[in-house]
């Protein structure tokens, strides 16, 4: 089995309802974070086997798989499957507990 390694962490800013981010769609915010992740790491997104995004308290349009929609909005390869995990404050922890699939190099 290959060893999983976290090579970089990127997150979106927190905002409040009606605050500074009110005009930024969550999908676009995630797309920016994903693009920054690949820019920082130099990893080719086409070798990623799975994208799992943690999103707390999905509402409205966020609830239609913000992870997948953000991946596609970032212009990343559409052959990579994506999903969203919502376990409130434990979303990232839940993601880390899911099976990890090795990337092809």
Residue frames as a rotation matrix with the C-alpha (Angstrom) as fourth column:
UNK 1
0.581 0.814 0.000 0.00
0.814 -0.581 0.000 0.00
0.000 0.000 -1.000 0.00
UNK 2
-0.226 -0.629 0.743 1.25
0.559 -0.709 -0.430 3.48
0.798 0.318 0.512 -0.81
UNK 3
-0.419 0.012 -0.908 1.64
0.848 -0.351 -0.396 6.05
-0.324 -0.936 0.137 1.94
UNK 4
0.500 0.643 0.580 -0.71
0.751 -0.656 0.080 9.05
0.432 0.396 -0.811 1.77
UNK 5
-0.529 -0.711 -0.463 0.97
0.826 -0.557 -0.090 12.43
-0.194 -0.430 0.882 2.21
UNK 6
0.724 0.669 -0.171 -0.64
0.627 -0.740 -0.244 15.83
-0.289 0.069 -0.955 2.69
UNK 7
-0.182 -0.870 0.458 1.41
0.978 -0.210 -0.010 18.18
0.105 0.446 0.889 0.53
UNK 8
-0.933 -0.058 0.354 -0.47
0.060 -0.998 -0.004 21.44
0.354 0.017 0.935 1.07
UNK 9
-0.289 0.884 -0.368 -3.55
0.913 0.138 -0.385 22.86
-0.289 -0.447 -0.847 2.75
UNK 10
-0.954 0.123 0.275 -5.74
0.001 -0.911 0.412 25.60
0.301 0.393 0.869 1.34
UNK 11
-0.362 0.890 -0.277 -9.04
0.891 0.244 -0.382 26.78
-0.272 -0.385 -0.882 2.75
UNK 12
-0.118 0.428 0.896 -11.52
0.542 -0.728 0.420 29.46
0.832 0.535 -0.146 1.93
UNK 13
-0.916 -0.177 0.359 -12.08
-0.155 -0.669 -0.727 32.43
0.369 -0.722 0.585 4.24
UNK 14
-0.457 0.795 -0.398 -14.96
0.883 0.353 -0.309 32.43
-0.105 -0.493 -0.864 6.69
UNK 15
-0.862 0.242 0.446 -17.69
-0.076 -0.930 0.359 34.97
0.502 0.275 0.820 6.27
UNK 16
-0.694 0.712 -0.108 -20.97
0.271 0.119 -0.955 35.91
-0.667 -0.692 -0.276 7.82
UNK 17
-0.051 0.786 0.616 -24.34
0.986 0.137 -0.093 36.21
-0.157 0.603 -0.782 6.15
UNK 18
0.873 0.439 0.214 -24.53
0.482 -0.845 -0.231 39.51
0.080 0.305 -0.949 4.28
UNK 19
0.494 -0.762 -0.418 -20.80
0.157 -0.395 0.905 40.13
-0.855 -0.513 -0.076 4.86
UNK 20
-0.023 -0.651 -0.759 -17.88
-0.667 -0.555 0.496 40.83
-0.744 0.518 -0.422 2.54
UNK 21
-0.912 -0.377 0.161 -18.28
-0.167 0.700 0.694 37.52
-0.375 0.606 -0.701 0.67
UNK 22
-0.133 0.976 0.175 -22.01
-0.065 0.168 -0.984 37.85
-0.989 -0.142 0.041 0.03
UNK 23
0.570 0.354 -0.741 -21.51
-0.696 -0.270 -0.665 38.34
-0.436 0.895 0.093 -3.72
UNK 24
-0.466 -0.777 -0.422 -19.09
-0.878 0.464 0.115 35.43
0.106 0.424 -0.899 -4.14
UNK 25
0.623 0.702 -0.345 -20.74
-0.675 0.705 0.218 32.13
0.396 0.097 0.913 -5.03
UNK 26
0.509 -0.414 0.754 -19.43
-0.565 0.500 0.656 29.20
-0.649 -0.760 0.021 -2.93
UNK 27
0.797 -0.213 0.565 -18.56
0.498 0.761 -0.416 27.24
-0.341 0.613 0.712 -6.08
UNK 28
0.711 -0.547 0.442 -16.36
0.079 -0.561 -0.824 30.11
0.699 0.621 -0.356 -7.31
UNK 29
0.533 -0.503 0.680 -14.72
-0.844 -0.368 0.390 30.42
0.054 -0.782 -0.621 -3.89
UNK 30
0.598 -0.280 0.751 -13.88
-0.094 0.906 0.412 26.71
-0.796 -0.317 0.516 -3.90
UNK 31
0.861 -0.277 0.427 -12.61
0.493 0.245 -0.835 26.91
0.126 0.929 0.348 -7.50
UNK 32
0.613 -0.658 0.437 -10.13
-0.494 -0.751 -0.438 29.61
0.617 0.052 -0.786 -6.42
UNK 33
0.422 -0.442 0.791 -8.94
-0.789 0.250 0.561 27.48
-0.446 -0.861 -0.243 -3.50
UNK 34
0.729 -0.122 0.674 -8.49
0.272 0.955 -0.120 24.42
-0.628 0.271 0.729 -5.72
UNK 35
0.824 -0.443 0.353 -6.55
0.271 -0.240 -0.932 26.38
0.498 0.864 -0.077 -8.34
UNK 36
0.483 -0.658 0.578 -4.33
-0.810 -0.586 0.010 27.80
0.332 -0.473 -0.816 -5.60
UNK 37
0.603 -0.216 0.768 -3.72
-0.384 0.765 0.517 24.30
-0.699 -0.606 0.379 -4.25
UNK 38
0.744 -0.307 0.593 -2.48
0.611 0.670 -0.421 23.04
-0.269 0.676 0.687 -7.61
UNK 39
0.738 -0.508 0.445 -0.46
-0.085 -0.724 -0.685 26.23
0.670 0.467 -0.577 -8.20
UNK 40
0.516 -0.529 0.674 1.33
-0.855 -0.271 0.442 25.84
-0.051 -0.804 -0.592 -4.85
UNK 41
0.435 -0.284 0.855 2.07
-0.278 0.860 0.427 22.15
-0.857 -0.424 0.295 -5.20
UNK 42
-0.334 -0.521 -0.785 2.75
-0.906 -0.051 0.420 21.80
-0.259 0.852 -0.455 -8.90
UNK 43
-0.586 0.217 0.781 0.73
0.094 0.975 -0.201 18.56
-0.805 -0.044 -0.592 -8.84
UNK 44
-0.905 0.310 -0.292 -0.90
-0.335 -0.093 0.938 17.73
0.263 0.946 0.188 -12.16
UNK 45
-0.351 0.833 0.429 -4.65
-0.799 -0.027 -0.601 17.60
-0.488 -0.553 0.675 -11.42
UNK 46
0.276 0.476 -0.835 -5.14
-0.871 0.492 -0.007 14.93
0.407 0.729 0.550 -14.08
UNK 47
-0.498 -0.507 -0.703 -3.35
-0.170 0.852 -0.495 12.38
0.850 -0.127 -0.511 -11.86
UNK 48
-0.704 0.336 0.626 -5.77
-0.688 -0.106 -0.718 12.88
-0.175 -0.936 0.306 -8.96
UNK 49
-0.886 0.354 -0.299 -7.98
0.217 0.887 0.408 9.83
0.409 0.297 -0.863 -8.45
UNK 50
0.080 0.941 -0.329 -10.63
0.885 0.085 0.459 11.44
0.459 -0.328 -0.825 -6.24
UNK 51
-0.756 -0.205 0.622 -11.61
-0.052 -0.928 -0.369 14.84
0.653 -0.311 0.691 -4.85
UNK 52
0.081 0.765 -0.638 -13.47
0.868 0.261 0.423 14.94
0.490 -0.588 -0.643 -1.53
UNK 53
-0.565 -0.204 0.800 -14.41
0.012 -0.971 -0.239 18.40
0.825 -0.125 0.551 -0.26
UNK 54
-0.446 0.421 -0.790 -15.55
0.894 0.173 -0.413 19.22
-0.037 -0.890 -0.454 3.26
UNK 55
-0.673 0.317 0.669 -18.29
-0.041 -0.918 0.395 21.87
0.739 0.238 0.630 3.45
UNK 56
-0.820 0.353 -0.450 -20.12
0.531 0.179 -0.828 22.75
-0.212 -0.918 -0.335 6.65
UNK 57
-0.208 0.865 -0.456 -23.79
0.284 -0.392 -0.875 23.72
-0.936 -0.312 -0.165 6.61
UNK 58
-0.953 -0.076 0.294 -24.49
0.302 -0.121 0.946 23.52
-0.036 0.990 0.138 2.91
UNK 59
-0.144 0.931 -0.335 -27.52
0.244 -0.294 -0.924 25.59
-0.959 -0.214 -0.185 1.98
UNK 60
0.530 0.466 -0.708 -29.31
-0.489 -0.514 -0.705 26.39
-0.692 0.720 -0.045 -1.26
UNK 61
0.808 -0.221 -0.547 -27.14
-0.505 0.220 -0.835 25.82
0.305 0.950 0.067 -4.29
UNK 62
-0.231 -0.922 0.309 -24.26
-0.967 0.185 -0.174 24.59
0.103 -0.339 -0.935 -2.10
UNK 63
-0.024 0.278 0.960 -26.26
-0.598 0.766 -0.237 21.47
-0.801 -0.580 0.148 -1.38
UNK 64
0.959 0.281 -0.036 -25.90
-0.194 0.558 -0.807 20.22
-0.207 0.781 0.590 -4.94
UNK 65
0.646 -0.746 0.165 -22.39
0.726 0.666 0.169 18.86
-0.236 0.011 0.972 -4.43
UNK 66
0.917 -0.317 -0.243 -20.26
-0.323 -0.946 0.015 21.99
-0.235 0.065 -0.970 -4.07
UNK 67
0.106 -0.931 0.349 -17.14
-0.185 0.327 0.927 19.77
-0.977 -0.163 -0.138 -4.24
UNK 68
-0.073 -0.065 0.995 -17.92
0.833 0.544 0.097 18.53
-0.548 0.836 0.014 -7.75
UNK 69
0.786 0.464 0.409 -19.16
0.616 -0.652 -0.442 21.88
0.062 0.600 -0.798 -9.00
UNK 70
0.759 -0.585 -0.285 -16.13
-0.364 -0.745 0.559 23.70
-0.540 -0.320 -0.779 -7.60
UNK 71
-0.105 -0.795 0.598 -13.81
0.239 0.563 0.791 21.17
-0.965 0.226 0.131 -9.23
UNK 72
0.093 0.222 0.971 -15.43
0.978 0.161 -0.130 21.72
-0.186 0.962 -0.202 -12.62
UNK 73
0.957 0.288 0.016 -15.62
0.288 -0.949 -0.127 25.52
-0.022 0.126 -0.992 -12.16
UNK 74
0.425 -0.883 -0.201 -11.86
-0.265 -0.333 0.905 25.50
-0.866 -0.331 -0.375 -11.55
UNK 75
0.565 -0.173 -0.807 -11.43
-0.821 -0.019 -0.571 24.00
0.083 0.985 -0.152 -15.02
UNK 76
-0.393 -0.721 0.570 -9.98
-0.770 0.597 0.224 20.78
-0.502 -0.351 -0.790 -13.60
UNK 77
-0.867 -0.050 -0.496 -10.24
-0.408 0.642 0.649 17.45
0.286 0.765 -0.577 -15.44
UNK 78
-0.022 0.979 0.202 -13.81
-0.990 -0.049 0.130 16.18
0.138 -0.197 0.971 -15.61
UNK 79
0.169 0.048 -0.984 -12.71
-0.211 0.977 0.011 12.53
0.963 0.206 0.175 -15.42
UNK 80
-0.861 -0.490 -0.139 -11.81
0.062 0.171 -0.983 13.00
0.505 -0.855 -0.117 -11.74
UNK 81
0.103 0.944 -0.314 -14.74
0.606 0.191 0.772 12.08
0.789 -0.270 -0.553 -9.46
UNK 82
-0.843 -0.314 0.437 -15.65
-0.095 -0.712 -0.695 14.58
0.529 -0.628 0.571 -6.75
UNK 83
0.133 0.903 -0.408 -17.99
0.636 0.238 0.734 14.61
0.760 -0.357 -0.542 -3.80
UNK 84
-0.254 -0.119 0.960 -18.82
-0.482 -0.845 -0.232 16.71
0.839 -0.522 0.157 -0.74
UNK 85
-0.297 0.112 -0.948 -18.76
0.751 0.641 -0.160 15.69
0.590 -0.759 -0.275 2.93
UNK 86
-0.136 0.296 0.945 -20.81
-0.448 -0.869 0.208 17.64
0.883 -0.395 0.251 5.48
UNK 87
0.142 0.108 -0.984 -20.12
0.751 0.635 0.178 16.55
0.644 -0.765 0.009 9.04
UNK 88
0.963 0.263 0.068 -20.34
0.182 -0.812 0.554 20.05
0.201 -0.521 -0.830 10.48
UNK 89
0.642 -0.751 0.150 -17.14
-0.748 -0.572 0.337 20.91
-0.167 -0.329 -0.929 12.39
UNK 90
0.084 -0.611 0.787 -15.80
-0.248 0.752 0.611 17.42
-0.965 -0.246 -0.088 11.68
UNK 91
0.913 0.347 -0.213 -16.00
-0.272 0.131 -0.953 17.62
-0.303 0.929 0.214 7.87
UNK 92
0.319 -0.865 -0.387 -12.24
-0.832 -0.060 -0.551 17.62
0.454 0.498 -0.739 7.31
UNK 93
-0.439 -0.445 0.780 -11.73
-0.797 0.594 -0.109 14.95
-0.415 -0.670 -0.616 9.97
UNK 94
0.434 0.673 0.599 -14.36
-0.219 0.724 -0.654 12.78
-0.874 0.153 0.461 8.31
UNK 95
0.849 -0.169 -0.500 -12.67
-0.512 -0.028 -0.859 13.24
0.131 0.985 -0.110 4.96
UNK 96
-0.129 -0.991 0.045 -9.35
-0.955 0.112 -0.274 12.13
0.266 -0.078 -0.961 6.44
UNK 97
-0.329 0.070 0.942 -11.02
-0.577 0.775 -0.259 9.00
-0.748 -0.628 -0.215 7.76
UNK 98
0.775 0.622 -0.112 -12.27
-0.440 0.404 -0.802 7.94
-0.453 0.671 0.587 4.34
UNK 99
0.492 -0.609 0.622 -10.24
0.628 0.743 0.230 5.53
-0.603 0.278 0.748 2.19
UNK 100
0.274 -0.517 -0.811 -7.36
-0.538 -0.782 0.316 7.16
-0.797 0.350 -0.492 0.36
UNK 101
0.842 -0.018 0.538 -6.67
0.433 0.616 -0.658 6.29
-0.320 0.787 0.527 -3.25
UNK 102
-0.087 -0.980 -0.179 -3.12
0.478 -0.198 0.855 6.66
-0.874 -0.011 0.486 -4.50
UNK 103
0.654 0.184 -0.734 -2.43
-0.479 -0.650 -0.590 9.11
-0.585 0.737 -0.337 -7.29
UNK 104
0.728 -0.408 0.551 -0.77
0.644 0.683 -0.346 7.77
-0.235 0.606 0.760 -10.41
UNK 105
0.506 -0.643 -0.575 2.67
-0.409 -0.766 0.496 9.14
-0.759 -0.015 -0.651 -11.07
